[in-house]
């Protein structure tokens, strides 16, 4: 599937480069020039929906297919897998909770995920470091444990975290290192603090109050008909429509 965040960055960059003097620029022409060349070719799956708001007007541009098998095209109502945008919701929930005095950025994650109190270096990692990708944790545990086969269970993850050792390039708080593992751990810490699953927290504290009725984990059955099928580089379907990633 086309990386939506990359497409949006391209479009925003072009619009900003135009400057105020070109405020009436043909947005549709720009999107077509910058987006269409990177869409899948030769029947490969994938598509993108782009929304541009400028001078008080919102314009929608849709390209490609939401589902090749069903010959269903992307529309402005298509729902894409949340993917790493879920990290924005996790860090926003953390910031909200800090503002309300429910926890502190400097709290060690082991304060909330108590299984980690039996570990070593993991006990030094704070919530702020998890949220800012400065914990030193790898992107995924498999970077360290190449021998592990299959998916990671919770006991597997705890075992890895408790055995994890910081090093020169993985010292907590000392460098930026993008980490999916850190964000998973942040979600668990929030769930433990509020005794509520992350999806419910997201709805109760963010998407519900904001009226974001088409953003949810998992995607409700009544919205699955609008979900986009994910595709790999060779046009092969990945996962099911409505999954968080894939």
Secondary structure as a PSIPRED ss2 file (coil, helix, strand):
# PSIPRED VFORMAT (PSIPRED V4.0)

   1 X C   1.000  0.000  0.000
   2 X C   1.000  0.000  0.000
   3 X C   1.000  0.000  0.000
   4 X H   0.000  1.000  0.000
   5 X H   0.000  1.000  0.000
   6 X H   0.000  1.000  0.000
   7 X H   0.000  1.000  0.000
   8 X H   0.000  1.000  0.000
   9 X H   0.000  1.000  0.000
  10 X H   0.000  1.000  0.000
  11 X H   0.000  1.000  0.000
  12 X H   0.000  1.000  0.000
  13 X H   0.000  1.000  0.000
  14 X H   0.000  1.000  0.000
  15 X H   0.000  1.000  0.000
  16 X H   0.000  1.000  0.000
  17 X H   0.000  1.000  0.000
  18 X H   0.000  1.000  0.000
  19 X C   1.000  0.000  0.000
  20 X H   0.000  1.000  0.000
  21 X H   0.000  1.000  0.000
  22 X H   0.000  1.000  0.000
  23 X C   1.000  0.000  0.000
  24 X C   1.000  0.000  0.000
  25 X C   1.000  0.000  0.000
  26 X C   1.000  0.000  0.000
  27 X H   0.000  1.000  0.000
  28 X H   0.000  1.000  0.000
  29 X H   0.000  1.000  0.000
  30 X H   0.000  1.000  0.000
  31 X H   0.000  1.000  0.000
  32 X H   0.000  1.000  0.000
  33 X H   0.000  1.000  0.000
  34 X H   0.000  1.000  0.000
  35 X H   0.000  1.000  0.000
  36 X H   0.000  1.000  0.000
  37 X H   0.000  1.000  0.000
  38 X H   0.000  1.000  0.000
  39 X C   1.000  0.000  0.000
  40 X C   1.000  0.000  0.000
  41 X C   1.000  0.000  0.000
  42 X C   1.000  0.000  0.000
  43 X C   1.000  0.000  0.000
  44 X C   1.000  0.000  0.000
  45 X C   1.000  0.000  0.000
  46 X C   1.000  0.000  0.000
  47 X E   0.000  0.000  1.000
  48 X E   0.000  0.000  1.000
  49 X E   0.000  0.000  1.000
  50 X E   0.000  0.000  1.000
  51 X E   0.000  0.000  1.000
  52 X E   0.000  0.000  1.000
  53 X E   0.000  0.000  1.000
  54 X E   0.000  0.000  1.000
  55 X C   1.000  0.000  0.000
  56 X C   1.000  0.000  0.000
  57 X E   0.000  0.000  1.000
  58 X E   0.000  0.000  1.000
  59 X E   0.000  0.000  1.000
  60 X E   0.000  0.000  1.000
  61 X E   0.000  0.000  1.000
  62 X E   0.000  0.000  1.000
  63 X E   0.000  0.000  1.000
  64 X E   0.000  0.000  1.000
  65 X E   0.000  0.000  1.000
  66 X E   0.000  0.000  1.000
  67 X E   0.000  0.000  1.000
  68 X C   1.000  0.000  0.000
  69 X C   1.000  0.000  0.000
  70 X C   1.000  0.000  0.000
  71 X C   1.000  0.000  0.000
  72 X E   0.000  0.000  1.000
  73 X E   0.000  0.000  1.000
  74 X C   1.000  0.000  0.000
  75 X C   1.000  0.000  0.000
  76 X C   1.000  0.000  0.000
  77 X C   1.000  0.000  0.000
  78 X C   1.000  0.000  0.000
  79 X E   0.000  0.000  1.000
  80 X C   1.000  0.000  0.000
  81 X C   1.000  0.000  0.000
  82 X C   1.000  0.000  0.000
  83 X H   0.000  1.000  0.000
  84 X H   0.000  1.000  0.000
  85 X H   0.000  1.000  0.000
  86 X H   0.000  1.000  0.000
  87 X H   0.000  1.000  0.000
  88 X H   0.000  1.000  0.000
  89 X H   0.000  1.000  0.000
  90 X H   0.000  1.000  0.000
  91 X H   0.000  1.000  0.000
  92 X H   0.000  1.000  0.000
  93 X H   0.000  1.000  0.000
  94 X H   0.000  1.000  0.000
  95 X H   0.000  1.000  0.000
  96 X H   0.000  1.000  0.000
  97 X H   0.000  1.000  0.000
  98 X H   0.000  1.000  0.000
  99 X H   0.000  1.000  0.000
 100 X C   1.000  0.000  0.000
 101 X C   1.000  0.000  0.000
 102 X C   1.000  0.000  0.000
 103 X C   1.000  0.000  0.000
 104 X C   1.000  0.000  0.000
 105 X C   1.000  0.000  0.000
 106 X C   1.000  0.000  0.000
 107 X C   1.000  0.000  0.000
 108 X E   0.000  0.000  1.000
 109 X H   0.000  1.000  0.000
 110 X H   0.000  1.000  0.000
 111 X H   0.000  1.000  0.000
 112 X C   1.000  0.000  0.000
 113 X C   1.000  0.000  0.000
 114 X H   0.000  1.000  0.000
 115 X H   0.000  1.000  0.000
 116 X H   0.000  1.000  0.000
 117 X H   0.000  1.000  0.000
 118 X H   0.000  1.000  0.000
 119 X C   1.000  0.000  0.000
 120 X C   1.000  0.000  0.000
 121 X H   0.000  1.000  0.000
 122 X H   0.000  1.000  0.000
 123 X H   0.000  1.000  0.000
 124 X H   0.000  1.000  0.000
 125 X C   1.000  0.000  0.000
 126 X E   0.000  0.000  1.000
 127 X H   0.000  1.000  0.000
 128 X H   0.000  1.000  0.000
 129 X H   0.000  1.000  0.000
 130 X H   0.000  1.000  0.000
 131 X H   0.000  1.000  0.000
 132 X C   1.000  0.000  0.000
 133 X C   1.000  0.000  0.000
 134 X C   1.000  0.000  0.000
 135 X C   1.000  0.000  0.000
 136 X C   1.000  0.000  0.000
 137 X C   1.000  0.000  0.000
 138 X C   1.000  0.000  0.000
 139 X C   1.000  0.000  0.000
 140 X C   1.000  0.000  0.000
 141 X H   0.000  1.000  0.000
 142 X H   0.000  1.000  0.000
 143 X H   0.000  1.000  0.000
 144 X C   1.000  0.000  0.000
 145 X C   1.000  0.000  0.000
 146 X C   1.000  0.000  0.000
 147 X C   1.000  0.000  0.000
 148 X C   1.000  0.000  0.000
 149 X C   1.000  0.000  0.000
 150 X C   1.000  0.000  0.000
 151 X C   1.000  0.000  0.000
 152 X C   1.000  0.000  0.000
 153 X C   1.000  0.000  0.000
 154 X H   0.000  1.000  0.000
 155 X H   0.000  1.000  0.000
 156 X H   0.000  1.000  0.000
 157 X H   0.000  1.000  0.000
 158 X H   0.000  1.000  0.000
 159 X H   0.000  1.000  0.000
 160 X H   0.000  1.000  0.000
 161 X H   0.000  1.000  0.000
 162 X H   0.000  1.000  0.000
 163 X H   0.000  1.000  0.000
 164 X C   1.000  0.000  0.000
 165 X C   1.000  0.000  0.000
 166 X C   1.000  0.000  0.000
 167 X C   1.000  0.000  0.000
 168 X C   1.000  0.000  0.000
 169 X C   1.000  0.000  0.000
 170 X C   1.000  0.000  0.000
 171 X C   1.000  0.000  0.000
 172 X C   1.000  0.000  0.000
 173 X C   1.000  0.000  0.000
 174 X C   1.000  0.000  0.000
 175 X C   1.000  0.000  0.000
 176 X C   1.000  0.000  0.000
 177 X C   1.000  0.000  0.000
 178 X C   1.000  0.000  0.000
 179 X C   1.000  0.000  0.000
 180 X H   0.000  1.000  0.000
 181 X H   0.000  1.000  0.000
 182 X H   0.000  1.000  0.000
 183 X H   0.000  1.000  0.000
 184 X H   0.000  1.000  0.000
 185 X H   0.000  1.000  0.000
 186 X H   0.000  1.000  0.000
 187 X H   0.000  1.000  0.000
 188 X H   0.000  1.000  0.000
 189 X H   0.000  1.000  0.000
 190 X H   0.000  1.000  0.000
 191 X H   0.000  1.000  0.000
 192 X H   0.000  1.000  0.000
 193 X H   0.000  1.000  0.000
 194 X H   0.000  1.000  0.000
 195 X C   1.000  0.000  0.000
 196 X C   1.000  0.000  0.000
 197 X C   1.000  0.000  0.000
 198 X H   0.000  1.000  0.000
 199 X H   0.000  1.000  0.000
 200 X H   0.000  1.000  0.000
 201 X H   0.000  1.000  0.000
 202 X H   0.000  1.000  0.000
 203 X H   0.000  1.000  0.000
 204 X H   0.000  1.000  0.000
 205 X H   0.000  1.000  0.000
 206 X H   0.000  1.000  0.000
 207 X H   0.000  1.000  0.000
 208 X C   1.000  0.000  0.000
 209 X C   1.000  0.000  0.000
 210 X C   1.000  0.000  0.000
 211 X C   1.000  0.000  0.000
 212 X C   1.000  0.000  0.000
 213 X C   1.000  0.000  0.000
 214 X C   1.000  0.000  0.000
 215 X C   1.000  0.000  0.000
 216 X C   1.000  0.000  0.000
 217 X C   1.000  0.000  0.000
 218 X C   1.000  0.000  0.000
 219 X C   1.000  0.000  0.000
 220 X C   1.000  0.000  0.000
 221 X H   0.000  1.000  0.000
 222 X H   0.000  1.000  0.000
 223 X H   0.000  1.000  0.000
 224 X H   0.000  1.000  0.000
 225 X H   0.000  1.000  0.000
 226 X H   0.000  1.000  0.000
 227 X E   0.000  0.000  1.000
 228 X C   1.000  0.000  0.000
 229 X C   1.000  0.000  0.000
 230 X E   0.000  0.000  1.000
 231 X E   0.000  0.000  1.000
 232 X C   1.000  0.000  0.000
 233 X C   1.000  0.000  0.000
 234 X C   1.000  0.000  0.000
 235 X C   1.000  0.000  0.000
 236 X C   1.000  0.000  0.000
 237 X E   0.000  0.000  1.000
 238 X E   0.000  0.000  1.000
 239 X C   1.000  0.000  0.000
 240 X C   1.000  0.000  0.000
 241 X C   1.000  0.000  0.000
 242 X C   1.000  0.000  0.000
 243 X C   1.000  0.000  0.000
 244 X C   1.000  0.000  0.000
 245 X C   1.000  0.000  0.000
 246 X C   1.000  0.000  0.000
